[in-house]
Amino acid sequence: MTLSIQQVTKKYLDFVAVEKLSFTINKGEIFGLIGQNGAGKTTTFRMILDLQETTSGTITWKGKHINSINRDILGYLPEERGIFPKMTVEDQLYFFGELHGKNKNELRPEVETWIKRFELEDKRRSKAETLSKGNQQKVQLIASFIHQPEFLILDEPFSGLDPVNTDLLKGAILSLKDKGTTILFSSHQMDHVEELCDHLCLLKRGVSLFTGSLIDLKKQYGKIKLTIRTEIPKEELEKLEGVNSVQVDRNQYILTLKNESYAQSIFDFITNGTYIEKFSLDYLSLDEIFKDKVARVHV
Ligand SMILES: Nc1ncnc2c1ncn2[C@@H]1O[C@H](COP(=O)(O)OP(=O)(O)OP(=O)(O)O)[C@@H](O)[C@H]1O
């Protein structure tokens, strides 16, 4: 394992912002930290980056205490956005790269690649202050990994990006992973986490509700989301054995089952020997699981 967080607690006077948090991240893995506002995500990032002390617990990188490692292996996109307003896009990227010990020649191919990939070619000589908010964020994002860090922490990287730029960022994260970069990011947008993460941690008021792989989290609930298209009225579906709730979603119904085993009898009843247009059984989405866990688990 590359990053290891063991029993980490952070207190601000009597207030516990993070409580006995433990997780590990392997090399080249994308790990998502999810939680509502104030759950403790930024505090966790800041402790990993040694910008804030832990109250107790240990954080290690490849077995060494995090405060003893070379800072140049780290990249960080902080929650507070900010770049140098008077500096051009290009100068900015070289500046941040040099700050992490790289020289211009080493940086040039990276700067060129990322300026192209993030569609900033016509802005390369523009001062940052003249850029739109989304473009400024793209510059800050590139700046966070221009020095090719081994470990990249992105605090809410998707916030404020339009769908096209969101896709560019997803592509960037995946290609950094392919090159072996270990990535930890937070997001309120569950679909992004679902698409990108290998493992994740759900935080509620500083306490982990789940830590592990996305598929293991989904398996805790099983395939209980049944989408069907039928003429049968809602009231009748609600009465079926094993059905917890029925929602109408445009021209189809979404049934939540008590567990996966009821699907066969519901299928037999609804189809009654004939075909129906739609019957699909799925895992709950991460968004649905997150809302359920946060509502049900009291910490
Ligand atoms: N310096 C501080 N002093 C006291 N309390 C703090 C301090 N910094 C953070 N907190 C509290 O710790 C808790 C966790 O904050 P944190 O910023 O880590 O949450 P977050 O999950 O990143 O939230 P968001 O999604 O809103 O960014 C919050 O209740 C916050 O008010």
The ligand as an ORCA input file, in Angstrom:
! r2SCAN-3c Opt
* xyz 0 1
  N      -9.799     25.766     11.850
  C     -10.953     25.225     12.277
  N     -11.412     25.489     13.527
  C     -12.559     24.932     13.982
  N     -13.344     24.101     13.255
  C     -12.948     23.824     12.000
  C     -11.731     24.359     11.440
  N     -11.589     23.888     10.175
  C     -12.678     23.089      9.958
  N     -13.475     23.055     11.053
  C     -14.731     22.293     11.183
  O     -14.455     20.931     10.924
  C     -15.517     20.315     10.210
  C     -14.981     19.680      8.960
  O     -14.620     20.710      8.026
  P     -14.036     20.388      6.581
  O     -13.699     21.688      5.931
  O     -12.978     19.377      6.697
  O     -15.305     19.732      5.861
  P     -15.536     19.321      4.326
  O     -16.010     17.907      4.349
  O     -14.329     19.619      3.530
  O     -16.748     20.269      3.927
  P     -17.110     21.006      2.510
  O     -17.700     19.955      1.633
  O     -18.128     22.002      2.943
  O     -15.854     21.590      1.988
  C     -16.545     21.428      9.957
  O     -17.561     21.331     10.918
  C     -15.752     22.699     10.143
  O     -16.577     23.734     10.600
*
